[in-house]
Amino acid sequence: MVATKEQKDRDMIKHLTTVAVMLMSGTMAHATSEPNVIELLGQANDQGNYIETNITGSNNALTLRQSMGSASLGNNVMNISINGDSNGGPSGFSFTGVALQSGLQPGVLLQEGYNNSMLVDVTGSSNLFSFLQSGSNNALTAKISGTGNQAAVQQYGQNNHVSLSQMGSGNSISISQRSF
């Protein structure tokens, strides 16, 4: 029996749900199928959130969101490694022109509250990523290698730090930092 597209889609959703559960439980995951839609949304307990993932392949949409409860003082940590082309926000793609004057969106990596840390390594071409940290001791370290990649960074409150390198041609980046 040949699997229909709907059956394949259901199987992929089951696979991604498993990956999401693994990621939210603080374990490491590795995704190699393409294209995937990876979306993790969660609020942390007092210790915070930890996501570590390796993604290999192309045309993967990605949304990772960590937030702390209003009384929490824990850490939000992301350690992300991606190897492939057209990752971040495939489907309708978007961005362009200094990461489209950063209204952000494609490939959203978002942290809110307290000791935020993102370590991101992307290798490939035509990847679109946005990084938003909006409170406390924000730190982003990212390395993007390849051609035609776009990145948008916004950090709002407290001790903002960004170290971002892009290697290759035709890459663009927009960085906005504010503190209060």
C-alpha positions as CSV (number, residue, x, y, z in Angstrom):
1,M,0.0,0.0,0.0
2,V,1.3,3.5,-1.0
3,A,1.0,6.1,1.7
4,T,-1.1,9.2,0.8
5,K,0.1,12.7,1.3
6,E,-2.3,13.1,4.3
7,Q,-0.8,9.9,5.9
8,K,2.7,11.2,5.4
9,D,1.7,14.6,6.8
10,R,0.1,12.9,9.9
11,D,3.3,10.8,10.4
12,M,5.4,14.0,10.1
13,I,3.2,15.7,12.7
14,K,3.7,12.8,15.1
15,H,7.4,12.9,14.5
16,L,7.6,16.6,15.2
17,T,5.4,16.3,18.3
18,T,7.8,13.8,19.6
19,V,10.7,16.1,18.9
20,A,8.9,19.0,20.6
21,V,8.2,16.9,23.7
22,M,11.9,15.9,23.8
23,L,13.0,19.6,23.4
24,M,10.6,20.9,26.1
25,S,11.8,18.3,28.5
26,G,15.3,19.6,28.2
27,T,16.7,16.8,26.2
28,M,18.6,17.1,22.9
29,A,16.9,16.4,19.6
30,H,18.1,15.9,16.0
31,A,15.8,16.4,13.0
32,T,16.9,15.3,9.6
33,S,13.7,15.1,7.5
34,E,12.7,17.9,5.1
35,P,10.6,20.1,5.0
36,N,9.6,20.3,8.7
37,V,7.7,22.8,10.7
38,I,9.2,23.0,14.2
39,E,7.2,25.1,16.7
40,L,7.9,25.0,20.4
41,L,6.0,27.4,22.7
42,G,6.4,27.1,26.5
43,Q,6.5,28.8,29.8
44,A,9.2,27.8,32.2
45,N,9.1,26.7,35.8
46,D,11.4,28.4,38.3
47,Q,14.5,26.8,36.8
48,G,13.8,28.0,33.3
49,N,13.9,26.5,29.8
50,Y,16.7,24.7,28.0
51,I,16.5,23.8,24.3
52,E,19.3,22.1,22.4
53,T,18.6,20.9,18.9
54,N,20.4,20.0,15.7
55,I,18.5,20.4,12.4
56,T,19.9,19.0,9.1
57,G,18.1,19.6,5.9
58,S,16.4,22.3,3.9
59,N,13.1,24.2,3.8
60,N,12.4,23.9,7.6
61,A,10.2,26.4,9.3
62,L,11.3,27.2,12.9
63,T,9.6,29.0,15.8
64,L,11.1,28.6,19.3
65,R,9.6,30.6,22.1
66,Q,10.7,30.5,25.8
67,S,9.1,32.6,28.5
68,M,9.4,32.8,32.3
69,G,6.4,33.0,34.6
70,S,5.8,36.4,36.3
71,A,7.4,35.3,39.6
72,S,10.3,33.2,38.0
73,L,13.9,34.2,38.0
74,G,15.4,31.2,36.1
75,N,17.3,30.9,32.8
76,N,16.1,30.6,29.2
77,V,18.8,28.9,27.2
78,M,18.8,27.9,23.5
79,N,21.6,26.0,21.8
80,I,20.7,25.6,18.1
81,S,22.6,24.1,15.2
82,I,21.2,24.2,11.7
83,N,22.8,22.8,8.5
84,G,20.9,23.3,5.2
85,D,19.4,25.8,2.9
86,S,16.2,27.9,3.0
87,N,15.6,27.3,6.7
88,G,14.0,29.6,9.2
89,G,10.7,30.6,7.7
90,P,10.3,28.8,4.4
91,S,6.7,28.4,3.2
92,G,6.0,32.1,2.2
93,F,9.6,33.1,2.9
94,S,9.8,36.9,3.3
95,F,12.3,39.3,4.9
96,T,14.6,41.2,2.5
97,G,16.0,44.7,2.5
98,V,17.9,44.9,5.9
99,A,15.7,42.1,7.2
100,L,12.6,44.0,6.1
101,Q,13.3,46.8,8.5
102,S,12.7,44.3,11.2
103,G,9.2,43.8,11.9
104,L,10.8,40.4,12.5
105,Q,9.1,37.0,11.7
106,P,10.8,34.3,9.6
107,G,12.5,31.7,11.8
108,V,11.6,33.2,15.1
109,L,13.7,32.5,18.1
110,L,12.2,34.3,21.0
111,Q,13.1,34.5,24.7
112,E,11.4,36.7,27.3
113,G,12.5,37.4,30.9
114,Y,15.6,36.9,33.0
115,N,19.0,35.3,32.2
116,N,18.5,34.7,28.5
117,S,21.1,33.1,26.3
118,M,21.1,32.0,22.7
119,L,23.9,30.1,21.0
120,V,23.1,29.6,17.3
121,D,25.2,28.1,14.4
122,V,23.7,28.1,10.9
123,T,25.4,26.8,7.8
124,G,23.8,27.0,4.4
125,S,22.3,29.5,2.0
126,S,19.1,31.6,1.8
127,N,18.3,31.1,5.5
128,L,16.0,33.6,7.3
129,F,16.3,34.0,11.1
130,S,15.1,36.5,13.7
131,F,16.2,36.7,17.3
132,L,14.2,38.5,19.9
133,Q,15.1,38.8,23.6
134,S,13.0,41.1,25.7
135,G,14.2,41.4,29.2
136,S,17.0,40.9,31.8
137,N,20.6,39.7,31.0
138,N,20.2,39.1,27.3
139,A,23.0,37.4,25.3
140,L,23.1,36.2,21.7
141,T,26.1,34.5,20.1
142,A,25.4,33.5,16.5
143,K,27.5,32.4,13.5
144,I,25.9,32.2,10.1
145,S,27.8,30.8,7.1
146,G,26.7,30.7,3.5
147,T,25.3,33.0,0.9
148,G,22.1,35.1,0.8
149,N,21.3,34.7,4.5
150,Q,19.3,37.3,6.4
151,A,19.1,37.9,10.1
152,A,17.2,40.3,12.3
153,V,18.0,40.9,16.0
154,Q,16.0,42.9,18.6
155,Q,16.9,43.1,22.3
156,Y,14.9,45.3,24.6
157,G,15.7,45.5,28.3
158,Q,18.7,45.3,30.6
159,N,22.3,44.1,29.7
160,N,22.0,43.4,26.0
161,H,24.9,41.6,24.3
162,V,25.2,40.5,20.6
163,S,28.1,38.7,18.9
164,L,27.0,37.8,15.4
165,S,29.1,36.9,12.4
166,Q,28.0,36.2,8.9
167,M,30.5,34.7,6.5
168,G,29.7,34.5,2.8
169,S,28.3,36.8,0.2
170,G,24.9,38.6,-0.1
171,N,24.1,38.3,3.6
172,S,22.3,41.0,5.5
173,I,21.6,41.8,9.2
174,S,19.6,44.2,11.2
175,I,20.3,44.7,14.9
176,S,18.3,46.9,17.3
177,Q,19.1,47.1,21.0
178,R,17.3,49.2,23.7
179,S,17.6,49.2,27.4
180,F,15.6,50.7,30.2
